[in-house]
Amino acid sequence: MYNKLKFLLLVFLIPFSSKAQEGIPVYSDYLTDNYYLLHPSMAGAANCDKLRITGRKQWLGQEDAPELQTISFNSRVGEKSGAGIIVFNDKNGYHSQKGVKLTYAHHIMFSRDEIDLNQLSFGMSVGFIQSQLDETTFTDYDPIVFGQVQKSSYSNVDFGMSYNFLNFYAHVTIQGAIETRRALYSDFESNNLRKYLLSTGYVFGNKDTFLWEPSILFQLIDKTKEKLIDFNIKLHKELPIGTVWGGLSYRRSFEGAQYVTTTGVASQKLQYITPFFGVNYKKFMIAYTYSKVSGPVLFDTGGYHQITLGMNLFCKREHYDCHCPAIN
C-alpha cells in the first residue's frame, strides 16, 4: 500500500516536476562563465576554447533530491564558425534523463581591426535525450505499474542569436523549438516544450580598480505562459595571480501559486537568491554557487549547491580591447 501511494503521488507530481526534465534546466550556471549552456550561438564566440564541468545538488540530506551534472566544450572552427558539445545527466527522484547536444555556430565580425569587438553570432543545437522512470521500488501490484525501468528517447532543436559589441552583450535563444512528445509522459504533458530566453548585460568600470556587470535573464515558457526574470550583479577584480569575481542573482516569477493560511488564501511567487563567486588562475577556473529559495511555504530549509570547474584551451587570438570577460 505504501509503494502504491508513492506511485500515485509520483504520477500527480509529474506535470510539475517534469519542467526540470525538459532538456537542461535553466539554473544560474551561466553566471559562472558558462553562457554556452543556455545559448548555442556562444559556441566558439570567445578567444579560447572552453571546457566546463558542473555538478549541482539540491536539498542536501534529502533522499532522491534533484541533481544535475553537465560537461560542455566549445571551440572556434576556422575564422567564422564554432562548434560545441554538451553531455548532461539530470535526476529528480524516480525520474532522470541523460542527453547530448551538438552545436554549430556562425560568427560575423563587423570590426574594423582585430582588437575591436563587434560580433553577431547565430547558433543551432540538436539534442538527443533519453528519459527514464524507475519503477523497480514499487513492488505492489497495480495495472499501471510495470515494476521496471521505463525509457523513451526523443530529440529537439535549439536556436540562438548573440550580439557582442565592446562591453555590451545580448542573447536570444529558443529552446525546444520543434514540438515533440516524450512517449514516457505522453499522457501528462504537452508536446510543446518550447522556452524563450533573453539575456543582456553591460560591463562598467576599469581593470585598475574593478569591473561591475549588471545583467538580466528573462524566460518565457510557451505552453503555460509562465514568466521568470533574473536580476544579476557581478564584480570582477584583477589580481597578480589571476581574476577573482563574484556576485548576486535574484530570480522571481511573474505568476504565483495560491495556498491556504489561517486568515484565508494567499499567493506566493517563486523567488530565490543566488550568491556566487569564482577564481580564474592562468587557464583554470573554479566557481561555487548557492541558491536559497525564500517565501512562507518551503519544501525544505536547505539550499542548492553547485560547483563549476573550467579550463580555457588553445587560445588563438589576442584579447579584444574591451571589458568583455565572456569573450576575452
N, C-alpha and C positions, 0 to 999 in steps of 0.2 A: 504493500500500500504506500509506503514511504517513497519508494522509487517511482511509483506511478504519479504521485503528487509532484515529485520533482520534474517529471517529464511534462506534466500539464503546465507547470509554471514555466518551463523552458519554452514550450510552444507559445504561451502567452507573451513571453518577452521577446520572441524572435523579431517582430516588427520594430522593436525599439533597439535591441542590441545589434541587429544586422546593419544598422547605419555605420557602425565601426568595422563592418566586414565587407564593404564595397570598395575593393582596392585598398590602397594605403590610406589610413585615417589622416586627417589634417590636424596635426598637433602643432607644437611650436618648434619643430625641428629646423625649419627654415631659418630661424634666427641664429642658429649656430653654424653659419656659413654653409648652408645646405639648401639653397634655393632650387637646385635641380630636382629635389624630391617632389616639389609641387609643380614646377614649371618646366616642361620639356624643352622650351626654347632656350633655357640656360645651359644646355649640354654643349660644352666646348666654348662657352662665352668668355671664360676667364683666360688669363695669361698662362696658367698652369693647368695640367690635368689634375683632377681632384678625385681622391678616394675617400669615402666617408662610411663609417660603421656606426650604427646607433643601436642602443638597447634601452627599452622603456618598460617599466614595471609599475602597475597601479596598485594601490592599496596593499602595501607590504603587510604580510601576515594573514591576508585573506586567501583562502583556498580557491584555486581556479580563477584568480584575478586576471584581468586583461593584461596582456604583454605584447610587445612588438619588437621585432628585430629587422633591421634593414642593412644591406650592403649596396653601395652605389659607386659607380665610377663613370666619369665623363671626360671627354678628351676632344681637343681640336683635331680635325682631319683636314689637312691642306690649309688653304688660306680662308676659305669661306664656309666650311662645313664643320659640324660637330656630331659626335656620337656618344651614346651612353647606355648603361645597363643598370637596372635596379633589381635586386633579389630581396624578397621580404617574406617574413613569417609572422602572421597576426593570429593571436589566440585569445579567445574570450569565453571562458568556461568550457562548455561542451562543443562550442563552435570554434573552428580555426580555418585559416586559409593560407595557402602558400602561392607565391606567384613570381613572375619575372616580367619586367618591362624593358623593351628595346626601343631606343630613341634615335631619331635623326633630326638634326637642326641645321638651318642655313642662316648665315650671318652676313649682313650687308653693312659695309663700312662707308660712312659719309665723311670721314675725317679728311682734312687737308694734308696731314702728315701722320707719322706713325705713333706720336705720343698724345695726340688728341683723341678722346673717346667720343664717338658718335656712331652708335651701332644699333641697328634694327635686326631682330632675330625672330625666326619662325621655327617651331619645333613640333614634332609628332611622335608620340609613344604608342606602341602596340603592346598590350598586356595580355598575358596568358595566366589564368588564375584557376586554382583548384580549391573549392570549398569542401569542408569536411564537417560532419556531425557525428560525434562519438556517442553511441547508444549502448555501449558494452556494459555500463554500470546499471542499466535499467533491466533488472532480471525478472520482474513480474510480467506475466503475460498481458499483452494488450494488443488489439488488432492493428494499432497504428505504430507500435514499437517493434522495430526489426531486431533490436538487440545486437546490432553490428555497427561497424563504422561505415557510414554512408558518404559517398564522394560524388561530386559533379564538377565539371570544368566548363569554363566559358572564357571568352576573350572580349577585349574592349579597346577603345582608342581614345587617347587624349590629344588635344590640340592646344598650342600656346603661342603667344607672341610677347616679346620683351623689347623694351627700348632703354638703352643706357646712354645718357648724354652727360659727360663730365660727372658731377656729383649727384645727378638725378637718375632715378630708375623707375620703371613701371612694368608690370607684368599682367597679362590677361590669359587665363587658361580655362578650357572646358574639359573637365574630367568625365569619363564615361560618355563620350559624345554619341556613340551609337547605342541605340536601345537594345538591351539584351536581358534575357531572363535566366537566372540561375535555376536549373531544374530542381536542385535540392530544396529551395524555398519558394517554388513556383506557386504554392497555394497561399502564400502570405505576403508576397511583395510584388510591386510593380516591375515591369521590365524597363522602366525609366530610372536609371541610376545616375542621371546627369547632374553635375555640380559645376557652378561657375565660380571662379576665383579671380579677384582683382587685388593686386597689391602695388603700393607705391611708396616711395620714400626719398629723402634728401639728406646728404651728409654735410654738416656745418663744421666750422672750426678750422684749426690748423694743426699740423703734426708736431709742432714745437710744444704745444700745451696738450690738448686732447681734441678728439673729434666726437661730435654727438649726432646721432642719426635717428630722427623720428620717422616712423613708418606706420602704415595701416594695412590690414588684410581684411577684405570683405568676402564672405561666402554666401552663395545662394543655392539651395537645394531645389532643383527644378520641380520634382514631383510634389513635395509638401510645401513649397514656397517658404521654407524656413530660412532665416537670415541671421548671420552672425558677423561680428566685427571684432578685430583685434586692434588695440592701440598699443604701439610699441615705442620704447625709447632705448637706445643702445649707445654706450660710450666706448671709445677706443683710446688707448693710451700706448704710445710707442716708448719702449724702454731699450736700454742697450742690449738686453738678451732676447728681445722679441717684442710682441704686442700682447697687452692684456686688455680684455674687453668684457663687458657685461651690461646688463640692463634689466628692464622690467616690461612685461606684457600683460595686458588686461583684455580678456575676451568676454563678450556679452552677447546674448541672443536678443533678438527683437521680440520674439514671442515668449509667452510664459505658460507654465503648467499650473493648473488650479489644484489647491489642496485645502483640506478642512482644518480649521482652527477652532479653538474654544469659543470664539466670538462669531464665527461664520466661515466664509470661503475667501481665501487669499490666493494671489498669483505669485509664482516665483519664476524668474528668468535665469537661465543658465549663466553663470559668471564665475570665472576663476582668474587668479593672479599667478603669473609665472615669472619668478626671478631666474636669471641665467647668467653664467659667466664662463669665460674660457681664456685660454692662453695659446698663442702661436709662437713656437720656438723653432727657428730655421724652417724646415719643410714639414714640421709636425704640428698638429692641433689637437687639443683636448678640451672638452666643454661639459658642463653639468647644468641640467635644467630641472627645476622643481615646480610643479603646478599644484595649486591649492584651490579647491572648489569652495565657494562661500555661499551662504544662504541659510535660512532656518531649517530646511529639510535636506539632510545629507544621508547618503548611504553609509559613509564611513568618515571618520575624522582624519584619516591619513591622506597623504598626497601622492602625486605621481612623480616618479624619479626617472631621469633619463641621462645616460652617458653618451657622448659623441666622441669618437676618435677619428682623426683625419690625417691625411698626408697629401701634400702637393708634389706632383711629379712632373718631370720633363717640361720645365718652364721654357717656353720657346721665344717669347718676345719681351722687350723691355717694358717696364711699368708705364702706364699712361700717366700723364700729368694731370691727375685729379685725385680727389678723395673718394675713392670707389673701392672699398675693401672687398666686395664680392667679385670684382673683376681683376684687380691687381694682386 
